[in-house]
Amino acid sequence: MIKTVNDNVLIIPDKKPEKVGGIYVPETSKKQPETGVVHADYEDLKKGTAVVFKKYGATTVKIGKDEYLIVPREDILAIIEE
């Protein structure tokens, strides 16, 4: 279990497809804002909340086969509501 400190939020990143319909997706088309799901409650962000965050502000952490991102709270741009 990871518990963040200061103003950091633990996020499970959404996976980007490597290829679509047999065509490989180039890296340049993947340079969109990142999305993911909050892994643990944090003030106004509850576990399971979908968010958009800055790609280059995150730190990747792997625990076993699972990959998480630690994102500074100020780098979360929006909450996705459905």
FIRO-185658 format. One record per atom (N, C-alpha, C): residue number from 1; chain; atom name; z, x negated, y negated. Coordinates in pm, 1 decimal, always signed. Atoms other than C-alpha are relative to their C-alpha. Layout:
N
R   resi   chain   name         pz         px         py
R    NUM       A     CA          Z          X          Y
...
This chain:
82
R   resi   chain   name         pz         px         py
R      1       A      N       +0.0      -84.5     +118.9
R      1       A     CA       +0.0       +0.0       +0.0
R      1       A      C       +0.0      -87.8     -123.5
R      2       A      N       +7.6      +71.7     +126.6
R      2       A     CA      -86.5     -122.2     -345.9
R      2       A      C      +61.4      +88.1     -107.5
R      3       A      N      -55.7      -71.8     +114.4
R      3       A     CA     +116.0      -20.3     -648.5
R      3       A      C      -36.8      -80.5     -124.1
R      4       A      N      +43.5      +70.5     +120.5
R      4       A     CA      -38.4     -109.7     -983.1
R      4       A      C     +114.0       -9.6     -100.3
R      5       A      N      -98.6      +18.7     +106.3
R      5       A     CA     +162.7     -235.7    -1277.1
R      5       A      C      -70.7       +5.6     -134.4
R      6       A      N      +51.0      -10.6     +136.9
R      6       A     CA     +120.7     -211.9    -1653.8
R      6       A      C      -88.4     +122.9      -12.0
R      7       A      N      +89.8     -114.7      +19.4
R      7       A     CA     -170.5      +13.7    -1751.2
R      7       A      C     -121.6       -8.2      +90.5
R      8       A      N     +110.3      +10.0      -95.5
R      8       A     CA     -382.1      -33.6    -1437.1
R      8       A      C       +1.3     +119.8      +93.6
R      9       A      N      +16.7     -115.9      -87.5
R      9       A     CA     -518.0     +243.4    -1215.1
R      9       A      C      -74.5      -46.0     +125.1
R     10       A      N      +64.8      +33.8     -126.2
R     10       A     CA     -612.4     +207.4     -846.7
R     10       A      C     -104.6     +105.9      +31.5
R     11       A      N     +112.0      -90.6      -20.1
R     11       A     CA     -953.2     +359.4     -772.6
R     11       A      C      -74.2      -35.6     +128.4
R     12       A      N      +89.1      +18.5     -114.5
R     12       A     CA    -1157.5     +407.9     -455.7
R     12       A      C     -141.1      +20.5      -53.7
R     13       A      N     +133.0      -12.7      +59.1
R     13       A     CA    -1515.3     +335.7     -567.3
R     13       A      C      -93.8      +85.0      +84.5
R     14       A      N     +107.1      -70.8      -69.7
R     14       A     CA    -1807.6     +562.9     -480.8
R     14       A      C     -101.2     -104.7      +43.8
R     15       A      N      +99.3      +94.5      -51.6
R     15       A     CA    -2065.0     +381.5     -269.8
R     15       A      C     -136.7      +31.8      -56.6
R     16       A      N     +136.6      -15.2      +48.0
R     16       A     CA    -2411.1     +325.0     -413.2
R     16       A      C      -94.1      -26.5     +116.4
R     17       A      N      +91.0      +21.7     -112.1
R     17       A     CA    -2699.7     +356.0     -167.2
R     17       A      C      -80.4     -129.2      -16.9
R     18       A      N      +81.3     +121.5       +1.5
R     18       A     CA    -2878.5      +31.8      -76.3
R     18       A      C     -148.2      +35.1       +4.5
R     19       A      N     +138.9      -44.4       -1.7
R     19       A     CA    -3196.7     +221.6       -0.1
R     19       A      C       -4.5     +151.7       +5.1
R     20       A      N      +19.7     -144.1       +5.6
R     20       A     CA    -3325.4     +571.5      -57.4
R     20       A      C     -134.6      +30.8      +63.0
R     21       A      N     +125.3      -37.3      -65.5
R     21       A     CA    -3585.6     +717.3     +177.3
R     21       A      C      -79.5     -119.3      +48.8
R     22       A      N      +68.8     +118.2      -51.2
R     22       A     CA    -3668.0     +375.3     +322.3
R     22       A      C      -38.5     -100.3     -107.0
R     23       A      N      +32.5      +90.7     +110.2
R     23       A     CA    -3712.3     +215.6      -21.6
R     23       A      C     +129.4      -61.5      -50.8
R     24       A      N     -119.7      +67.6      +49.9
R     24       A     CA    -3460.6      -46.4     -131.3
R     24       A      C      +17.8      +24.8     -148.6
R     25       A      N      -32.8      -27.2     +140.0
R     25       A     CA    -3287.2      +34.2     -459.2
R     25       A      C      +27.6     -134.5      -67.8
R     26       A      N      -23.4     +127.5      +67.3
R     26       A     CA    -3312.9     -263.9     -698.4
R     26       A      C     +132.4       -1.5      -75.5
R     27       A      N     -128.5      +15.1      +68.4
R     27       A     CA    -2995.2     -399.1     -859.4
R     27       A      C       -4.4      +56.4     -141.7
R     28       A      N       +7.8      -47.4     +138.6
R     28       A     CA    -3120.7     -306.0    -1207.8
R     28       A      C      +20.6     +150.3       -9.8
R     29       A      N      -18.7     -144.9       +5.9
R     29       A     CA    -3121.1      +64.0    -1121.4
R     29       A      C     +143.7      +39.4      +31.4
R     30       A      N     -139.6      -27.9      -31.4
R     30       A     CA    -2759.4      +38.7    -1004.0
R     30       A      C      +91.8      -24.6     -119.4
R     31       A      N      -82.3      +33.2     +116.1
R     31       A     CA    -2639.0      -67.0    -1350.9
R     31       A      C      +26.3     +124.3      -84.7
R     32       A      N      -42.1     -121.5      +66.0
R     32       A     CA    -2505.4     +273.5    -1441.2
R     32       A      C     +151.7       -2.7       -3.8
R     33       A      N     -147.1       -3.1       -3.6
R     33       A     CA    -2145.5     +361.6    -1518.9
R     33       A      C      +46.8      +22.8     +143.3
R     34       A      N      -55.6      -13.1     -133.8
R     34       A     CA    -1931.5     +339.6    -1207.7
R     34       A      C      +83.1     +126.9       +9.4
R     35       A      N      -83.7     -116.4      -25.1
R     35       A     CA    -1759.3     +638.5    -1053.7
R     35       A      C      +89.2      -28.0     +120.2
R     36       A      N      -92.0      +15.5     -111.6
R     36       A     CA    -1469.2     +666.2     -815.8
R     36       A      C     +107.5     +105.8       -6.2
R     37       A      N     -108.3      -97.3      -11.0
R     37       A     CA    -1158.5     +857.0     -718.5
R     37       A      C     +132.8      -72.9      -13.0
R     38       A      N     -132.4      +58.5      +19.3
R     38       A     CA     -804.2     +781.2     -831.3
R     38       A      C      +75.2       +7.1     +133.1
R     39       A      N      -67.5       +8.8     -129.8
R     39       A     CA     -603.7     +665.9     -527.7
R     39       A      C     +146.9      +41.4       -5.8
R     40       A      N     -141.9      -35.1      +13.6
R     40       A     CA     -251.1     +726.0     -659.1
R     40       A      C      +24.2      +61.7     -137.3
R     41       A      N      -31.9      -64.0     +127.6
R     41       A     CA      -93.4     +937.3     -933.8
R     41       A      C      +30.4     -104.1     -106.8
R     42       A      N      -25.8      +87.2     +114.4
R     42       A     CA      -85.8     +773.6    -1276.4
R     42       A      C       -0.6      +85.8     -124.6
R     43       A      N      -15.0      -81.0     +121.1
R     43       A     CA      +43.2     +967.5    -1578.2
R     43       A      C      -88.9     +123.2       +4.3
R     44       A      N      +85.4     -119.0       +6.1
R     44       A     CA     -236.0    +1216.6    -1662.8
R     44       A      C     -108.7       +0.7     +107.5
R     45       A      N      +98.9       +7.1     -107.7
R     45       A     CA     -454.7    +1104.4    -1368.5
R     45       A      C      +70.1      +21.9     +133.6
R     46       A      N      -60.8      -31.7     -129.1
R     46       A     CA     -360.3    +1264.6    -1038.5
R     46       A      C      -86.2      -55.2     +113.4
R     47       A      N      +71.6      +48.3     -117.6
R     47       A     CA     -455.7    +1138.2     -694.3
R     47       A      C     -114.2      +95.9      +31.9
R     48       A      N     +116.7      -80.9      -31.8
R     48       A     CA     -806.2    +1260.1     -606.5
R     48       A      C      -86.2      +34.4     -120.4
R     49       A      N      +77.6      -27.3     +121.2
R     49       A     CA     -927.2    +1283.5     -968.6
R     49       A      C     -121.4      -92.2       -4.4
R     50       A      N     +123.0      +78.8      +12.7
R     50       A     CA    -1290.1    +1171.1    -1004.7
R     50       A      C      -11.4      -50.5     -144.2
R     51       A      N       +8.4      +61.0     +132.8
R     51       A     CA    -1344.3     +931.4    -1296.7
R     51       A      C     -125.2      -85.9      -13.4
R     52       A      N     +106.9      +92.9      +36.1
R     52       A     CA    -1613.0     +727.5    -1471.9
R     52       A      C      +67.2     -115.7      -71.3
R     53       A      N      -65.0     +116.0      +60.6
R     53       A     CA    -1518.3     +372.2    -1568.4
R     53       A      C     -100.1     -112.4      -22.6
R     54       A      N      +84.9     +115.3      +28.6
R     54       A     CA    -1664.8      +50.0    -1705.5
R     54       A      C      -10.5      -87.4     +123.2
R     55       A      N      +25.7      +78.4     -120.8
R     55       A     CA    -1822.5     -154.2    -1428.5
R     55       A      C      +65.1     -137.0       -4.2
R     56       A      N      -43.7     +138.7       +5.4
R     56       A     CA    -1720.8     -496.7    -1550.5
R     56       A      C     +146.4      -17.3      -37.3
R     57       A      N     -141.6      +11.6      +30.4
R     57       A     CA    -1358.2     -417.0    -1631.9
R     57       A      C      +87.0       +3.6     +124.5
R     58       A      N      -75.8      -20.0     -123.2
R     58       A     CA    -1256.7     -367.2    -1268.5
R     58       A      C      +17.3     -128.9      +79.6
R     59       A      N      -26.9     +109.5      -93.2
R     59       A     CA    -1101.7     -611.8    -1022.5
R     59       A      C       -6.4      +58.1     +140.7
R     60       A      N      +15.7      -47.8     -137.2
R     60       A     CA    -1206.2     -566.1     -658.5
R     60       A      C     +107.9      -60.3      +89.2
R     61       A      N     -102.8      +43.5      -94.3
R     61       A     CA     -934.5     -583.6     -392.7
R     61       A      C      -35.4      +57.7     +136.2
R     62       A      N      +25.9      -47.5     -136.2
R     62       A     CA     -998.8     -564.7      -18.0
R     62       A      C     +127.4      -12.5      +82.0
R     63       A      N     -113.5       +0.2      -90.8
R     63       A     CA     -723.8     -467.9     +222.9
R     63       A      C      -53.2      +50.8     +133.2
R     64       A      N      +62.5      -35.2     -127.3
R     64       A     CA     -847.3     -471.8     +579.5
R     64       A      C     -146.3      +30.2      -24.6
R     65       A      N     +140.1      -40.3      +20.3
R     65       A     CA    -1178.8     -285.2     +577.3
R     65       A      C      -17.9      +83.7     -126.7
R     66       A      N       +5.7      -85.5     +118.6
R     66       A     CA    -1092.1      -80.7     +268.0
R     66       A      C      -16.2      -81.8     -126.6
R     67       A      N      +21.4      +65.4     +129.1
R     67       A     CA    -1209.8     -175.0      -80.4
R     67       A      C      +49.8      +90.4     -111.2
R     68       A      N      -55.0      -72.9     +114.6
R     68       A     CA    -1027.5      -69.7     -395.0
R     68       A      C      -37.5      -73.3     -128.1
R     69       A      N      +19.6      +60.5     +130.8
R     69       A     CA    -1074.5     -132.9     -764.6
R     69       A      C     +126.7      +22.1      -81.6
R     70       A      N     -109.5      -12.9      +95.0
R     70       A     CA     -795.7     -202.1    -1009.0
R     70       A      C      -64.0       -2.4     -138.3
R     71       A      N      +68.6      -19.2     +127.3
R     71       A     CA     -914.4      -74.2    -1345.1
R     71       A      C     +103.1      +19.7     -110.4
R     72       A      N      -88.9      -25.7     +114.0
R     72       A     CA     -734.5     -103.9    -1680.1
R     72       A      C      -19.5     +143.4      -50.3
R     73       A      N       +5.6     -139.9      +44.5
R     73       A     CA     -652.0     +245.0    -1809.6
R     73       A      C      -99.3      +19.2     -113.9
R     74       A      N      +91.1      -15.1     +113.9
R     74       A     CA     -850.8     +182.8    -2128.9
R     74       A      C     -147.4       -8.8      +39.3
R     75       A      N     +137.8       +9.3      -45.7
R     75       A     CA    -1167.0     +116.9    -1920.6
R     75       A      C      -46.8     +125.3      +72.5
R     76       A      N      +41.9     -128.8      -56.2
R     76       A     CA    -1167.4     +469.7    -1776.5
R     76       A      C      -58.1      +80.8     -113.5
R     77       A      N      +74.7      -64.9     +107.3
R     77       A     CA    -1427.9     +650.9    -1981.3
R     77       A      C      +10.2     +151.9       +1.6
R     78       A      N       +1.4     -145.1       -7.8
R     78       A     CA    -1410.2    +1007.3    -1851.5
R     78       A      C      +56.2      +48.0     +133.2
R     79       A      N      -43.0      -67.9     -121.2
R     79       A     CA    -1266.3    +1248.1    -1597.7
R     79       A      C     -111.6      +97.6      +36.6
R     80       A      N     +107.0      -88.9      -46.4
R     80       A     CA    -1524.7    +1432.6    -1388.5
R     80       A      C      +64.1     +127.8      +51.3
R     81       A      N      -51.2     -130.2      -42.1
R     81       A     CA    -1441.6    +1802.3    -1359.6
R     81       A      C     -113.3      +82.1      +57.8
R     82       A      N     +104.6      -80.6      -65.7
R     82       A     CA    -1633.5    +2025.4    -1123.3
R     82       A      C      +34.1     +144.8       +1.4
